[in-house]
Amino acid sequence: MELSTYFKYPQEVRTLIYTTNAVEGFHRMLRKYTKTKTIYPTDEAVRKSVYLSIQEITKKWSMPIRNWGTIIGQLMIFFEDRFNNVA
């Protein structure tokens, strides 16, 4: 992404982009729960471990994003074609 593309978004959206590392944080927490076990006997054991890890991780997601109503409205304007199927 070019820097000029970044600045076409409103301040609230730009703040969300550079302050939210949700995917990286999720992966970090998932590794924290799964790194102690290096070998799983079956694919089902892997699925169960990841599922239980996700259950623990989501318990910690309690802080809402500031100005979310404004941000989602702006995102819906910029990415209208992507929000048509969301109800």
Backbone as XML, in Angstrom:
<?xml version="1.0"?>
<chain id="A" units="angstrom">
  <residue number="1" name="MET">
    <atom name="N" x="0.847" y="-1.174" z="0.000"/>
    <atom name="CA" x="0.000" y="0.000" z="0.000"/>
    <atom name="C" x="0.893" y="1.237" z="0.000"/>
  </residue>
  <residue number="2" name="GLU">
    <atom name="N" x="0.569" y="2.157" z="-0.859"/>
    <atom name="CA" x="1.322" y="3.393" z="-0.923"/>
    <atom name="C" x="0.860" y="4.338" z="0.187"/>
  </residue>
  <residue number="3" name="LEU">
    <atom name="N" x="1.755" y="5.201" z="0.612"/>
    <atom name="CA" x="1.437" y="6.134" z="1.690"/>
    <atom name="C" x="0.287" y="7.057" z="1.303"/>
  </residue>
  <residue number="4" name="SER">
    <atom name="N" x="0.228" y="7.469" z="0.041"/>
    <atom name="CA" x="-0.860" y="8.363" z="-0.383"/>
    <atom name="C" x="-2.219" y="7.669" z="-0.258"/>
  </residue>
  <residue number="5" name="THR">
    <atom name="N" x="-2.273" y="6.369" z="-0.459"/>
    <atom name="CA" x="-3.519" y="5.611" z="-0.287"/>
    <atom name="C" x="-3.958" y="5.650" z="1.166"/>
  </residue>
  <residue number="6" name="TYR">
    <atom name="N" x="-3.022" y="5.535" z="2.061"/>
    <atom name="CA" x="-3.295" y="5.572" z="3.499"/>
    <atom name="C" x="-3.965" y="6.888" z="3.894"/>
  </residue>
  <residue number="7" name="PHE">
    <atom name="N" x="-3.508" y="7.992" z="3.335"/>
    <atom name="CA" x="-4.025" y="9.304" z="3.725"/>
    <atom name="C" x="-5.368" y="9.652" z="3.101"/>
  </residue>
  <residue number="8" name="LYS">
    <atom name="N" x="-5.889" y="8.818" z="2.215"/>
    <atom name="CA" x="-7.214" y="9.111" z="1.657"/>
    <atom name="C" x="-8.323" y="8.757" z="2.648"/>
  </residue>
  <residue number="9" name="TYR">
    <atom name="N" x="-7.986" y="7.980" z="3.686"/>
    <atom name="CA" x="-8.976" y="7.599" z="4.687"/>
    <atom name="C" x="-9.059" y="8.648" z="5.791"/>
  </residue>
  <residue number="10" name="PRO">
    <atom name="N" x="-10.236" y="8.762" z="6.448"/>
    <atom name="CA" x="-10.383" y="9.689" z="7.571"/>
    <atom name="C" x="-9.475" y="9.292" z="8.747"/>
  </residue>
  <residue number="11" name="GLN">
    <atom name="N" x="-9.247" y="10.230" z="9.640"/>
    <atom name="CA" x="-8.346" y="10.030" z="10.773"/>
    <atom name="C" x="-8.714" y="8.810" z="11.610"/>
  </residue>
  <residue number="12" name="GLU">
    <atom name="N" x="-10.007" y="8.598" z="11.869"/>
    <atom name="CA" x="-10.412" y="7.456" z="12.698"/>
    <atom name="C" x="-10.012" y="6.124" z="12.060"/>
  </residue>
  <residue number="13" name="VAL">
    <atom name="N" x="-10.188" y="6.014" z="10.755"/>
    <atom name="CA" x="-9.828" y="4.785" z="10.050"/>
    <atom name="C" x="-8.313" y="4.612" z="10.041"/>
  </residue>
  <residue number="14" name="ARG">
    <atom name="N" x="-7.589" y="5.680" z="9.814"/>
    <atom name="CA" x="-6.122" y="5.600" z="9.821"/>
    <atom name="C" x="-5.624" y="5.149" z="11.189"/>
  </residue>
  <residue number="15" name="THR">
    <atom name="N" x="-6.218" y="5.667" z="12.249"/>
    <atom name="CA" x="-5.825" y="5.259" z="13.599"/>
    <atom name="C" x="-6.084" y="3.771" z="13.796"/>
  </residue>
  <residue number="16" name="LEU">
    <atom name="N" x="-7.228" y="3.294" z="13.332"/>
    <atom name="CA" x="-7.553" y="1.873" z="13.441"/>
    <atom name="C" x="-6.520" y="1.035" z="12.694"/>
  </residue>
  <residue number="17" name="ILE">
    <atom name="N" x="-6.113" y="1.481" z="11.523"/>
    <atom name="CA" x="-5.155" y="0.726" z="10.712"/>
    <atom name="C" x="-3.811" y="0.610" z="11.415"/>
  </residue>
  <residue number="18" name="TYR">
    <atom name="N" x="-3.285" y="1.700" z="11.925"/>
    <atom name="CA" x="-1.929" y="1.621" z="12.480"/>
    <atom name="C" x="-1.880" y="1.225" z="13.946"/>
  </residue>
  <residue number="19" name="THR">
    <atom name="N" x="-2.984" y="1.200" z="14.652"/>
    <atom name="CA" x="-2.933" y="0.816" z="16.061"/>
    <atom name="C" x="-3.466" y="-0.583" z="16.327"/>
  </residue>
  <residue number="20" name="THR">
    <atom name="N" x="-4.131" y="-1.177" z="15.369"/>
    <atom name="CA" x="-4.724" y="-2.486" z="15.586"/>
    <atom name="C" x="-3.897" y="-3.553" z="14.889"/>
  </residue>
  <residue number="21" name="ASN">
    <atom name="N" x="-3.306" y="-4.415" z="15.661"/>
    <atom name="CA" x="-2.581" y="-5.563" z="15.136"/>
    <atom name="C" x="-3.295" y="-6.819" z="15.601"/>
  </residue>
  <residue number="22" name="ALA">
    <atom name="N" x="-4.587" y="-6.871" z="15.337"/>
    <atom name="CA" x="-5.417" y="-7.947" z="15.866"/>
    <atom name="C" x="-4.954" y="-9.323" z="15.414"/>
  </residue>
  <residue number="23" name="VAL">
    <atom name="N" x="-4.618" y="-9.453" z="14.159"/>
    <atom name="CA" x="-4.216" y="-10.768" z="13.654"/>
    <atom name="C" x="-2.911" y="-11.202" z="14.300"/>
  </residue>
  <residue number="24" name="GLU">
    <atom name="N" x="-1.942" y="-10.277" z="14.367"/>
    <atom name="CA" x="-0.661" y="-10.615" z="14.984"/>
    <atom name="C" x="-0.835" y="-10.945" z="16.458"/>
  </residue>
  <residue number="25" name="GLY">
    <atom name="N" x="-1.672" y="-10.186" z="17.150"/>
    <atom name="CA" x="-1.925" y="-10.453" z="18.564"/>
    <atom name="C" x="-2.610" y="-11.791" z="18.771"/>
  </residue>
  <residue number="26" name="PHE">
    <atom name="N" x="-3.564" y="-12.099" z="17.893"/>
    <atom name="CA" x="-4.248" y="-13.385" z="17.983"/>
    <atom name="C" x="-3.264" y="-14.530" z="17.783"/>
  </residue>
  <residue number="27" name="HIS">
    <atom name="N" x="-2.406" y="-14.422" z="16.766"/>
    <atom name="CA" x="-1.419" y="-15.475" z="16.512"/>
    <atom name="C" x="-0.453" y="-15.626" z="17.684"/>
  </residue>
  <residue number="28" name="ARG">
    <atom name="N" x="-0.055" y="-14.516" z="18.269"/>
    <atom name="CA" x="0.857" y="-14.565" z="19.418"/>
    <atom name="C" x="0.204" y="-15.308" z="20.578"/>
  </residue>
  <residue number="29" name="MET">
    <atom name="N" x="-1.045" y="-14.992" z="20.856"/>
    <atom name="CA" x="-1.741" y="-15.667" z="21.949"/>
    <atom name="C" x="-1.994" y="-17.140" z="21.634"/>
  </residue>
  <residue number="30" name="LEU">
    <atom name="N" x="-2.320" y="-17.435" z="20.383"/>
    <atom name="CA" x="-2.545" y="-18.824" z="19.993"/>
    <atom name="C" x="-1.270" y="-19.640" z="20.169"/>
  </residue>
  <residue number="31" name="ARG">
    <atom name="N" x="-0.139" y="-19.080" z="19.782"/>
    <atom name="CA" x="1.139" y="-19.785" z="19.969"/>
    <atom name="C" x="1.443" y="-19.993" z="21.447"/>
  </residue>
  <residue number="32" name="LYS">
    <atom name="N" x="1.064" y="-19.016" z="22.269"/>
    <atom name="CA" x="1.291" y="-19.140" z="23.710"/>
    <atom name="C" x="0.598" y="-20.386" z="24.256"/>
  </residue>
  <residue number="33" name="TYR">
    <atom name="N" x="-0.611" y="-20.651" z="23.776"/>
    <atom name="CA" x="-1.365" y="-21.803" z="24.259"/>
    <atom name="C" x="-0.930" y="-23.119" z="23.626"/>
  </residue>
  <residue number="34" name="THR">
    <atom name="N" x="-0.426" y="-23.063" z="22.400"/>
    <atom name="CA" x="-0.137" y="-24.313" z="21.691"/>
    <atom name="C" x="1.347" y="-24.676" z="21.643"/>
  </residue>
  <residue number="35" name="LYS">
    <atom name="N" x="2.234" y="-23.783" z="22.054"/>
    <atom name="CA" x="3.669" y="-24.056" z="21.893"/>
    <atom name="C" x="4.191" y="-25.157" z="22.831"/>
  </residue>
  <residue number="36" name="THR">
    <atom name="N" x="3.502" y="-25.404" z="23.918"/>
    <atom name="CA" x="3.984" y="-26.415" z="24.861"/>
    <atom name="C" x="3.843" y="-27.829" z="24.302"/>
  </residue>
  <residue number="37" name="LYS">
    <atom name="N" x="2.952" y="-27.990" z="23.356"/>
    <atom name="CA" x="2.743" y="-29.315" z="22.758"/>
    <atom name="C" x="3.284" y="-29.267" z="21.330"/>
  </residue>
  <residue number="38" name="THR">
    <atom name="N" x="4.339" y="-30.009" z="21.070"/>
    <atom name="CA" x="4.963" y="-29.960" z="19.750"/>
    <atom name="C" x="4.489" y="-31.054" z="18.815"/>
  </residue>
  <residue number="39" name="ILE">
    <atom name="N" x="3.956" y="-32.132" z="19.351"/>
    <atom name="CA" x="3.485" y="-33.239" z="18.516"/>
    <atom name="C" x="2.057" y="-33.579" z="18.925"/>
  </residue>
  <residue number="40" name="TYR">
    <atom name="N" x="1.176" y="-33.634" z="17.921"/>
    <atom name="CA" x="-0.207" y="-34.020" z="18.162"/>
    <atom name="C" x="-0.441" y="-35.387" z="17.528"/>
  </residue>
  <residue number="41" name="PRO">
    <atom name="N" x="-1.123" y="-36.291" z="18.223"/>
    <atom name="CA" x="-1.305" y="-37.644" z="17.689"/>
    <atom name="C" x="-2.209" y="-37.712" z="16.455"/>
  </residue>
  <residue number="42" name="THR">
    <atom name="N" x="-3.197" y="-36.796" z="16.366"/>
    <atom name="CA" x="-4.123" y="-36.813" z="15.225"/>
    <atom name="C" x="-4.469" y="-35.386" z="14.822"/>
  </residue>
  <residue number="43" name="ASP">
    <atom name="N" x="-5.054" y="-35.260" z="13.639"/>
    <atom name="CA" x="-5.535" y="-33.949" z="13.195"/>
    <atom name="C" x="-6.649" y="-33.445" z="14.112"/>
  </residue>
  <residue number="44" name="GLU">
    <atom name="N" x="-7.448" y="-34.361" z="14.606"/>
    <atom name="CA" x="-8.532" y="-33.988" z="15.524"/>
    <atom name="C" x="-7.968" y="-33.382" z="16.809"/>
  </residue>
  <residue number="45" name="ALA">
    <atom name="N" x="-6.845" y="-33.887" z="17.287"/>
    <atom name="CA" x="-6.207" y="-33.340" z="18.488"/>
    <atom name="C" x="-5.742" y="-31.914" z="18.248"/>
  </residue>
  <residue number="46" name="VAL">
    <atom name="N" x="-5.251" y="-31.636" z="17.051"/>
    <atom name="CA" x="-4.840" y="-30.267" z="16.702"/>
    <atom name="C" x="-6.057" y="-29.355" z="16.712"/>
  </residue>
  <residue number="47" name="ARG">
    <atom name="N" x="-7.129" y="-29.799" z="16.072"/>
    <atom name="CA" x="-8.356" y="-28.988" z="16.020"/>
    <atom name="C" x="-8.884" y="-28.678" z="17.422"/>
  </residue>
  <residue number="48" name="LYS">
    <atom name="N" x="-8.892" y="-29.676" z="18.271"/>
    <atom name="CA" x="-9.381" y="-29.474" z="19.640"/>
    <atom name="C" x="-8.500" y="-28.498" z="20.406"/>
  </residue>
  <residue number="49" name="SER">
    <atom name="N" x="-7.202" y="-28.635" z="20.243"/>
    <atom name="CA" x="-6.273" y="-27.739" z="20.933"/>
    <atom name="C" x="-6.464" y="-26.296" z="20.475"/>
  </residue>
  <residue number="50" name="VAL">
    <atom name="N" x="-6.584" y="-26.106" z="19.170"/>
    <atom name="CA" x="-6.789" y="-24.749" z="18.640"/>
    <atom name="C" x="-8.145" y="-24.209" z="19.093"/>
  </residue>
  <residue number="51" name="TYR">
    <atom name="N" x="-9.170" y="-25.030" z="19.039"/>
    <atom name="CA" x="-10.499" y="-24.601" z="19.468"/>
    <atom name="C" x="-10.488" y="-24.145" z="20.929"/>
  </residue>
  <residue number="52" name="LEU">
    <atom name="N" x="-9.919" y="-24.953" z="21.799"/>
    <atom name="CA" x="-9.870" y="-24.602" z="23.223"/>
    <atom name="C" x="-9.014" y="-23.359" z="23.455"/>
  </residue>
  <residue number="53" name="SER">
    <atom name="N" x="-7.960" y="-23.211" z="22.674"/>
    <atom name="CA" x="-7.120" y="-22.016" z="22.783"/>
    <atom name="C" x="-7.911" y="-20.778" z="22.400"/>
  </residue>
  <residue number="54" name="ILE">
    <atom name="N" x="-8.680" y="-20.874" z="21.325"/>
    <atom name="CA" x="-9.502" y="-19.744" z="20.879"/>
    <atom name="C" x="-10.534" y="-19.384" z="21.941"/>
  </residue>
  <residue number="55" name="GLN">
    <atom name="N" x="-11.099" y="-20.389" z="22.597"/>
    <atom name="CA" x="-12.062" y="-20.119" z="23.664"/>
    <atom name="C" x="-11.418" y="-19.297" z="24.787"/>
  </residue>
  <residue number="56" name="GLU">
    <atom name="N" x="-10.193" y="-19.627" z="25.144"/>
    <atom name="CA" x="-9.484" y="-18.877" z="26.197"/>
    <atom name="C" x="-9.111" y="-17.472" z="25.719"/>
  </residue>
  <residue number="57" name="ILE">
    <atom name="N" x="-8.666" y="-17.364" z="24.483"/>
    <atom name="CA" x="-8.246" y="-16.065" z="23.943"/>
    <atom name="C" x="-9.416" y="-15.100" z="23.886"/>
  </residue>
  <residue number="58" name="THR">
    <atom name="N" x="-10.575" y="-15.558" z="23.435"/>
    <atom name="CA" x="-11.720" y="-14.663" z="23.283"/>
    <atom name="C" x="-12.251" y="-14.159" z="24.625"/>
  </residue>
  <residue number="59" name="LYS">
    <atom name="N" x="-11.945" y="-14.830" z="25.706"/>
    <atom name="CA" x="-12.348" y="-14.335" z="27.027"/>
    <atom name="C" x="-11.660" y="-13.005" z="27.354"/>
  </residue>
  <residue number="60" name="LYS">
    <atom name="N" x="-10.500" y="-12.773" z="26.754"/>
    <atom name="CA" x="-9.732" y="-11.563" z="27.033"/>
    <atom name="C" x="-10.118" y="-10.397" z="26.132"/>
  </residue>
  <residue number="61" name="TRP">
    <atom name="N" x="-10.952" y="-10.637" z="25.124"/>
    <atom name="CA" x="-11.357" y="-9.573" z="24.210"/>
    <atom name="C" x="-12.534" y="-8.818" z="24.790"/>
  </residue>
  <residue number="62" name="SER">
    <atom name="N" x="-12.247" y="-7.827" z="25.593"/>
    <atom name="CA" x="-13.326" y="-7.108" z="26.248"/>
    <atom name="C" x="-13.328" y="-5.619" z="25.941"/>
  </residue>
  <residue number="63" name="MET">
    <atom name="N" x="-12.269" y="-5.107" z="25.384"/>
    <atom name="CA" x="-12.178" y="-3.670" z="25.163"/>
    <atom name="C" x="-12.705" y="-3.306" z="23.773"/>
  </residue>
  <residue number="64" name="PRO">
    <atom name="N" x="-13.766" y="-2.494" z="23.723"/>
    <atom name="CA" x="-14.309" y="-2.102" z="22.413"/>
    <atom name="C" x="-13.388" y="-1.094" z="21.717"/>
  </residue>
  <residue number="65" name="ILE">
    <atom name="N" x="-13.519" y="-1.038" z="20.419"/>
    <atom name="CA" x="-12.742" y="-0.073" z="19.637"/>
    <atom name="C" x="-13.393" y="1.291" z="19.777"/>
  </residue>
  <residue number="66" name="ARG">
    <atom name="N" x="-12.594" y="2.285" z="20.120"/>
    <atom name="CA" x="-13.091" y="3.647" z="20.312"/>
    <atom name="C" x="-13.650" y="4.181" z="18.990"/>
  </residue>
  <residue number="67" name="ASN">
    <atom name="N" x="-14.811" y="4.821" z="19.056"/>
    <atom name="CA" x="-15.493" y="5.421" z="17.898"/>
    <atom name="C" x="-15.857" y="4.390" z="16.833"/>
  </residue>
  <residue number="68" name="TRP">
    <atom name="N" x="-16.190" y="3.173" z="17.243"/>
    <atom name="CA" x="-16.461" y="2.119" z="16.274"/>
    <atom name="C" x="-17.628" y="2.465" z="15.352"/>
  </residue>
  <residue number="69" name="GLY">
    <atom name="N" x="-18.665" y="3.081" z="15.874"/>
    <atom name="CA" x="-19.814" y="3.447" z="15.038"/>
    <atom name="C" x="-19.414" y="4.357" z="13.892"/>
  </residue>
  <residue number="70" name="THR">
    <atom name="N" x="-18.601" y="5.348" z="14.178"/>
    <atom name="CA" x="-18.106" y="6.268" z="13.151"/>
    <atom name="C" x="-17.217" y="5.528" z="12.160"/>
  </residue>
  <residue number="71" name="ILE">
    <atom name="N" x="-16.323" y="4.693" z="12.679"/>
    <atom name="CA" x="-15.375" y="3.977" z="11.821"/>
    <atom name="C" x="-16.097" y="3.022" z="10.884"/>
  </residue>
  <residue number="72" name="ILE">
    <atom name="N" x="-17.046" y="2.245" z="11.396"/>
    <atom name="CA" x="-17.741" y="1.288" z="10.537"/>
    <atom name="C" x="-18.545" y="2.022" z="9.476"/>
  </residue>
  <residue number="73" name="GLY">
    <atom name="N" x="-19.109" y="3.161" z="9.817"/>
    <atom name="CA" x="-19.821" y="3.972" z="8.825"/>
    <atom name="C" x="-18.903" y="4.441" z="7.714"/>
  </residue>
  <residue number="74" name="GLN">
    <atom name="N" x="-17.711" y="4.898" z="8.071"/>
    <atom name="CA" x="-16.748" y="5.346" z="7.076"/>
    <atom name="C" x="-16.257" y="4.184" z="6.213"/>
  </residue>
  <residue number="75" name="LEU">
    <atom name="N" x="-16.024" y="3.035" z="6.831"/>
    <atom name="CA" x="-15.601" y="1.866" z="6.060"/>
    <atom name="C" x="-16.690" y="1.426" z="5.084"/>
  </residue>
  <residue number="76" name="MET">
    <atom name="N" x="-17.949" y="1.537" z="5.510"/>
    <atom name="CA" x="-19.054" y="1.176" z="4.625"/>
    <atom name="C" x="-19.135" y="2.112" z="3.423"/>
  </residue>
  <residue number="77" name="ILE">
    <atom name="N" x="-18.746" y="3.354" z="3.595"/>
    <atom name="CA" x="-18.715" y="4.293" z="2.472"/>
    <atom name="C" x="-17.564" y="3.947" z="1.529"/>
  </residue>
  <residue number="78" name="PHE">
    <atom name="N" x="-16.375" y="3.724" z="2.064"/>
    <atom name="CA" x="-15.205" y="3.438" z="1.229"/>
    <atom name="C" x="-15.282" y="2.072" z="0.556"/>
  </residue>
  <residue number="79" name="PHE">
    <atom name="N" x="-15.876" y="1.104" z="1.238"/>
    <atom name="CA" x="-15.913" y="-0.266" z="0.725"/>
    <atom name="C" x="-17.352" y="-0.749" z="0.589"/>
  </residue>
  <residue number="80" name="GLU">
    <atom name="N" x="-18.176" y="0.070" z="-0.024"/>
    <atom name="CA" x="-19.601" y="-0.224" z="-0.159"/>
    <atom name="C" x="-19.849" y="-1.582" z="-0.813"/>
  </residue>
  <residue number="81" name="ASP">
    <atom name="N" x="-19.064" y="-1.920" z="-1.825"/>
    <atom name="CA" x="-19.265" y="-3.183" z="-2.522"/>
    <atom name="C" x="-19.003" y="-4.392" z="-1.640"/>
  </residue>
  <residue number="82" name="ARG">
    <atom name="N" x="-18.189" y="-4.239" z="-0.606"/>
    <atom name="CA" x="-17.877" y="-5.354" z="0.276"/>
    <atom name="C" x="-18.896" y="-5.505" z="1.396"/>
  </residue>
  <residue number="83" name="PHE">
    <atom name="N" x="-19.678" y="-4.466" z="1.663"/>
    <atom name="CA" x="-20.650" y="-4.519" z="2.747"/>
    <atom name="C" x="-22.061" y="-4.841" z="2.257"/>
  </residue>
  <residue number="84" name="ASN">
    <atom name="N" x="-22.248" y="-4.984" z="0.964"/>
    <atom name="CA" x="-23.585" y="-5.264" z="0.426"/>
    <atom name="C" x="-24.149" y="-6.579" z="0.920"/>
  </residue>
  <residue number="85" name="ASN">
    <atom name="N" x="-23.281" y="-7.580" z="1.129"/>
    <atom name="CA" x="-23.743" y="-8.905" z="1.555"/>
    <atom name="C" x="-23.811" y="-9.051" z="3.060"/>
  </residue>
  <residue number="86" name="VAL">
    <atom name="N" x="-23.408" y="-8.035" z="3.799"/>
    <atom name="CA" x="-23.408" y="-8.096" z="5.251"/>
    <atom name="C" x="-24.697" y="-7.483" z="5.766"/>
  </residue>
  <residue number="87" name="ALA">
    <atom name="N" x="-25.368" y="-8.206" z="6.631"/>
    <atom name="CA" x="-26.616" y="-7.657" z="7.180"/>
    <atom name="C" x="-26.559" y="-7.631" z="8.676"/>
  </residue>
</chain>
